[in-house]
Amino acid sequence: MVEVNRRGFLVGAGLAAGVVLATDEEKVFDGGVASVLPPGVPDRETPVVPPGAGSLDNFKLKCVGCQLCVQQCPNHVLRASRDPKRALQPEMGFEHGYCRPECTTCGEVCPTGAIRPVTPARKRNIHAGYAVWHQDRCLAATEGVPCDACARHCPVHAIYMVSTVENDPSAPKVPAVDRMKCIGCGACEHLCAARPLPAMTVKGLEVHREVKPMGDEDILAETRRLFAANEAAVVLVKDGVIATLGNGRGLSPLLTLCDRNPEDVKGAWVVDKVIGKAAAAICVSFGVKRVHAALMCEPGRDLLKEYGIACSADKMVPQILNRDKSGLCPLEMSVKDLDKVPAMLKAIRAKLKQLRKAAKEKNLKDKKAESK
């Protein structure tokens, strides 16, 4: 039997560790012996350059490739470009970290103005790119893994989870990106568990978009464009800025938006395609300050005015009808005879649950019929 003293044990452990590092130096070990592969590097049609650059053209013109920003980047996001045409000019990569909204180091050290200094508050309003979800790589979509890392870690709450089956909140969930909120920081790409390539990748913007307050007419013009292009069914405006979008049919987009972002909704301006009494009750419940609709009914208007909520509409009608115009919308029917907002909200949720259950049963029935 061989005795091993403390010194011998430590030396042996050190040698063993050296062997592991020498033979497997490209791998990372996260609390165990199993290796954790680093995320792959996606090909980007447009590189992501730091907030403060303004545009890719400005960055290319002024950057001299001094590498100061690369050396000083505390999150290891900036690295020399992989494009030979832009040798030594930095670009953002998210294999080792992401561009934290509170960090402004690169703009402070850049000597040429390729990256201008910005405050943390201003940086959160500069969109250098946006996240793109790749369904074929996503573990939640391909393997049914209940993964929500991208949504949980998004610093600007631009990613949220949605049901894979319409009108069925109990179904598995996958991520969705709100491009109006996404700033292209790369947190989702960096933290995505999918390999060899992440299921969330950032696409750079040729010209960065800085969100600034707009006047009422400009906001309404933009929301009408979004409605016409089917890019949104409801728009949330906060402090003169289009903060987030909701999409879908009926009342669900508004209620989903309110449930998902109650703090954002409070004191905000909601612009919706249709506002009836049911939608008005939701706006009252969540503390909306102002409402505009492409189409609004008189009971909805009256409820909003009763609670001191400013409201306007492109077109006013007596009632919101169902899709075949044969009677009231089902959700309007659910609140028709109610006068207390909490009771209305409860009735709306119950009716939506009933409608979703009916839709789910119909889908199952249709699938069975197709399989025969």
C-alpha positions in Angstrom: 0.0 0.0 0.0 1.4 3.4 -1.1 1.1 6.3 1.3 0.2 9.6 -0.2 0.9 12.6 2.0 -0.8 16.1 1.5 2.1 17.4 -0.6 2.1 14.4 -2.8 -1.6 14.6 -3.3 -1.5 18.3 -4.3 1.4 17.6 -6.7 -0.5 14.7 -8.3 -3.6 16.7 -8.6 -1.7 19.5 -10.3 -0.2 17.1 -12.8 -3.6 15.6 -13.5 -5.0 19.0 -14.1 -2.1 19.9 -16.4 -2.8 16.8 -18.4 -6.5 17.7 -18.7 -5.7 21.3 -19.7 -3.1 20.2 -22.2 -5.3 17.7 -23.9 -8.6 19.5 -23.7 -7.7 23.2 -23.6 -10.4 24.3 -26.0 -13.1 23.0 -23.6 -14.7 24.8 -20.7 -15.7 22.9 -17.5 -18.7 24.2 -15.6 -18.5 22.6 -12.1 -17.9 19.1 -13.3 -16.0 16.8 -15.7 -18.4 17.2 -18.6 -17.2 19.8 -21.1 -19.3 22.7 -22.1 -18.9 23.7 -25.7 -18.7 27.4 -26.4 -21.3 28.9 -28.8 -20.5 28.9 -32.5 -20.0 32.1 -34.4 -22.8 32.8 -36.8 -22.2 34.4 -40.2 -23.6 37.9 -40.2 -24.7 39.6 -43.3 -24.3 42.9 -41.5 -21.8 43.1 -38.7 -22.8 44.6 -35.4 -20.9 47.7 -34.4 -21.1 49.4 -31.0 -23.8 51.9 -30.0 -22.2 55.3 -30.5 -21.0 54.4 -34.0 -24.2 55.7 -35.5 -23.8 53.7 -38.6 -21.6 51.0 -40.2 -20.4 53.5 -42.8 -19.4 56.1 -40.2 -17.5 53.3 -38.3 -15.7 52.1 -41.3 -14.7 55.6 -42.3 -13.3 56.8 -38.9 -12.0 53.6 -37.3 -8.2 53.2 -37.7 -8.0 49.8 -36.1 -6.0 50.9 -33.1 -7.7 48.1 -31.0 -8.1 50.3 -27.9 -11.8 49.5 -27.6 -11.0 45.8 -28.0 -8.4 45.9 -25.2 -10.6 47.9 -22.9 -14.0 46.1 -23.5 -14.8 44.6 -20.0 -17.3 42.1 -21.4 -15.0 40.7 -24.2 -17.6 41.6 -26.9 -15.4 43.6 -29.2 -12.9 41.7 -31.4 -11.1 42.3 -34.7 -13.3 41.7 -37.7 -13.2 38.4 -39.5 -13.7 40.1 -42.8 -10.3 40.7 -44.5 -11.7 43.9 -46.1 -12.0 45.4 -42.6 -8.9 43.9 -41.0 -8.3 45.1 -37.5 -11.5 47.1 -37.4 -13.5 45.8 -34.5 -17.0 44.3 -34.5 -19.2 42.8 -31.9 -19.2 39.0 -31.2 -21.1 37.3 -28.4 -19.2 34.1 -27.9 -17.6 35.4 -24.6 -20.1 38.0 -23.4 -22.7 40.6 -24.4 -22.9 44.3 -24.6 -24.3 45.3 -21.2 -26.5 48.4 -21.4 -24.7 50.1 -18.5 -21.3 49.9 -20.1 -20.0 52.8 -22.1 -16.2 52.0 -22.2 -15.7 51.8 -25.9 -17.0 55.3 -26.6 -14.9 56.7 -23.8 -11.6 55.3 -25.2 -12.1 55.7 -29.0 -9.7 58.5 -30.2 -11.2 59.0 -33.6 -14.9 59.4 -33.2 -15.7 56.1 -34.8 -17.5 55.3 -31.5 -18.9 58.4 -29.9 -19.4 58.6 -26.1 -23.0 57.9 -25.0 -24.5 57.9 -21.5 -26.0 54.6 -20.2 -29.5 56.1 -20.4 -29.0 57.1 -24.0 -27.4 53.8 -24.9 -30.6 51.9 -23.9 -32.4 53.8 -26.7 -29.9 53.0 -29.4 -30.7 50.0 -31.5 -27.5 48.6 -33.1 -29.2 45.4 -34.3 -32.0 43.1 -33.5 -32.3 39.4 -32.4 -33.5 36.8 -34.9 -35.0 33.5 -33.7 -34.0 30.3 -35.6 -36.7 27.8 -35.0 -34.7 24.9 -36.4 -32.0 25.3 -33.7 -34.1 26.2 -30.7 -34.3 23.4 -28.0 -37.7 24.6 -27.0 -39.0 24.2 -30.5 -37.1 21.1 -31.7 -36.9 19.0 -28.5 -39.7 20.4 -26.4 -37.2 21.5 -23.7 -38.7 24.1 -21.4 -35.9 26.6 -22.0 -36.5 30.4 -21.6 -32.9 31.6 -21.0 -33.1 34.2 -23.7 -36.3 35.7 -22.3 -35.2 35.6 -18.7 -31.9 37.3 -19.4 -32.9 40.0 -21.9 -32.0 43.3 -20.2 -34.7 45.3 -22.1 -37.5 42.6 -22.0 -37.6 42.4 -25.8 -38.0 38.6 -25.7 -41.0 36.8 -24.3 -42.4 33.3 -24.5 -45.5 32.4 -26.6 -47.5 29.2 -26.8 -46.8 26.9 -29.7 -50.5 26.3 -30.1 -52.7 29.3 -30.7 -55.2 30.1 -27.9 -53.7 27.3 -25.7 -51.5 28.7 -22.9 -50.8 25.2 -21.6 -49.0 24.2 -24.7 -45.1 24.3 -24.9 -43.7 27.8 -25.3 -41.1 29.2 -27.6 -39.4 32.7 -27.7 -40.7 35.7 -29.7 -38.8 38.9 -30.3 -40.2 42.4 -30.0 -38.1 44.3 -32.5 -39.3 47.6 -31.2 -37.6 46.9 -27.9 -34.6 44.9 -29.0 -31.3 46.9 -28.9 -29.0 44.1 -30.3 -27.0 43.7 -27.1 -26.4 40.0 -27.8 -27.4 38.6 -24.3 -29.8 36.2 -26.0 -27.2 34.9 -28.4 -24.5 34.6 -25.7 -26.7 32.7 -23.3 -28.5 30.5 -25.7 -27.9 26.8 -24.9 -28.2 25.5 -28.5 -25.1 24.1 -30.2 -23.3 24.2 -32.5 -24.9 27.6 -33.3 -27.2 29.6 -31.0 -30.9 29.7 -31.8 -30.9 33.5 -31.2 -28.5 35.6 -33.3 -28.2 39.3 -33.7 -28.5 41.0 -37.1 -26.6 44.3 -37.3 -28.3 47.4 -38.6 -26.5 49.4 -41.3 -27.8 52.6 -39.6 -28.4 52.5 -35.9 -31.9 53.5 -34.8 -32.1 55.9 -31.9 -35.5 56.0 -30.3 -36.6 59.6 -29.7 -40.0 61.0 -28.6 -42.5 61.6 -31.4 -45.5 63.9 -31.7 -49.0 62.5 -31.6 -49.6 62.8 -35.3 -46.3 61.0 -36.1 -47.2 58.2 -33.6 -50.6 57.7 -35.2 -49.2 57.7 -38.7 -46.7 55.0 -37.7 -49.3 52.9 -35.9 -51.6 53.1 -39.0 -48.7 51.9 -41.1 -48.1 49.0 -38.7 -51.8 48.1 -38.7 -52.0 48.2 -42.5 -48.9 46.0 -42.9 -50.3 43.5 -40.3 -47.1 44.1 -38.3 -49.2 44.9 -35.2 -52.7 44.7 -33.8 -52.0 46.9 -30.8 -49.3 49.4 -30.0 -48.1 50.6 -26.6 -46.8 54.2 -26.4 -44.8 55.5 -23.4 -43.3 59.0 -23.1 -43.8 59.7 -26.8 -42.0 56.5 -27.8 -43.5 53.3 -29.4 -42.5 51.0 -26.6 -43.9 47.6 -27.7 -46.2 45.9 -30.2 -48.8 43.1 -29.8 -50.0 40.9 -32.6 -52.8 38.4 -33.1 -56.6 38.4 -33.4 -59.3 39.8 -31.3 -58.7 40.9 -27.7 -55.9 38.5 -26.9 -53.0 40.8 -28.1 -54.1 43.6 -25.7 -54.6 41.4 -22.7 -51.4 39.5 -23.4 -49.5 42.8 -23.7 -51.0 44.0 -20.4 -50.3 40.8 -18.5 -46.7 40.6 -19.8 -45.8 44.3 -19.1 -48.1 45.7 -16.4 -45.6 48.3 -15.3 -45.1 49.5 -18.9 -48.8 49.6 -19.5 -49.5 51.8 -16.5 -49.8 55.4 -17.5 -49.2 54.5 -21.2 -51.1 55.3 -24.4 -52.7 52.3 -26.1 -53.4 52.4 -29.8 -55.5 49.5 -30.9 -57.3 48.4 -34.1 -60.6 47.8 -32.2 -61.7 49.1 -28.8 -65.0 47.8 -27.4 -66.3 47.8 -23.9 -64.3 44.7 -23.0 -61.0 46.2 -24.3 -61.9 49.4 -22.4 -62.3 47.4 -19.2 -58.8 46.0 -19.7 -57.3 49.5 -20.2 -59.1 50.7 -17.0 -57.8 47.7 -15.0 -54.2 48.2 -16.0 -54.1 51.9 -15.5 -53.8 53.1 -19.1 -53.8 56.8 -19.4 -55.0 57.3 -23.0 -56.6 55.2 -25.8 -56.9 55.6 -29.5 -58.6 53.1 -31.8 -59.1 52.7 -35.5 -62.6 51.5 -34.5 -64.3 52.2 -31.2 -67.8 51.5 -29.9 -69.9 53.9 -27.8 -70.0 51.7 -24.7 -66.2 51.4 -24.8 -65.9 55.2 -25.1 -68.3 55.8 -22.3 -66.5 53.4 -19.9 -63.1 55.1 -20.7 -64.6 58.5 -20.1 -66.2 57.4 -16.8 -62.7 56.6 -15.5 -61.1 59.8 -16.8 -59.2 58.1 -19.6 -58.7 60.3 -22.7 -59.9 58.5 -25.8 -60.3 59.1 -29.5 -61.1 57.0 -32.7 -60.9 57.1 -36.4 -64.4 55.7 -36.5 -67.1 55.4 -33.9 -69.8 52.7 -34.0 -72.7 51.8 -31.7 -71.4 48.2 -31.0 -68.6 45.8 -31.9 -70.1 43.0 -33.8 -68.9 39.4 -34.3 -67.0 38.4 -37.5 -70.1 37.5 -39.5 -72.0 40.6 -38.3 -74.9 38.5 -37.0 -74.7 39.9 -33.4 -72.4 41.2 -30.7 -68.8 40.0 -30.4 -68.7 37.2 -27.8 -66.4 39.2 -25.5 -68.7 42.2 -25.8 -71.6 39.9 -24.8 -69.6 38.8 -21.7 -69.5 42.3 -20.3 -72.7 43.8 -21.8 -74.7 43.7 -18.5 -71.8 44.3 -16.1 -71.0 47.7 -14.5 -68.0 46.9 -12.3 -64.6 46.7 -14.0 -63.2 43.8 -11.8 -66.2 41.7 -12.7 -65.7 42.6 -16.4 -62.1 41.5 -16.3 -63.0 38.2 -14.6 -65.7 37.6 -17.2 -63.3 38.4 -20.1 -60.7 35.9 -18.8 -63.4 33.2 -18.4 -64.8 33.8 -21.9 -61.3 33.7 -23.4 -60.6 30.5 -21.6 -63.8 29.0 -23.0 -63.1 30.2 -26.5 -59.5 28.8 -26.4 -60.8 25.4 -25.2 -63.3 25.3 -28.0 -60.6 26.3 -30.5 -58.3 23.5 -29.2 -61.1 20.9 -29.4 -61.9 22.0 -33.0 -58.2 21.7 -33.9 -58.0 18.2 -32.5 -61.2 17.2 -34.3 -59.9 18.6 -37.6 -56.6 16.8 -37.2 -58.4 13.5 -36.6 -60.6 14.1 -39.6 -57.5 14.8 -41.8 -55.8 11.6 -40.6 -58.7 9.4 -41.7 
